[in-house]
């Protein structure tokens, strides 16, 4: 750094802050406009639960786990590992209910606009 170019390093943080501030203002205004449009359109229609694929049926996984446990008891003890792998998969693939309230809303009916003015 020479004394001739020192002014660049002095002004660079302020230029960076100005550009970032402008970008944040643009993004926040667009998000607020999108939220207002969604709120004006009314509540979304209720979602129907999607059909469960064949591999996500609990009865299938339960039957495989019982068969592996029986085979592990009578044939080979190494088949118990199959139960250890299958039970978490069956637990993970269980259907989940949609939350009644948006978890990002902190318990309110909807989130605020996120802009400089309240909605």
Buried (B, 14 or more C-beta within 10 A) or exposed (E): EEEEEEEEEEEEEEEEEEEEEEEEEEEBEEEBEEBEEEEEEEEEEEEEEEEEEEEBEEEEBEEBBEBBBEBBEEEEEEBEEBBEEBBEEBEEBEEEEEEEEEEEEEEEEEEEBBBEEEE
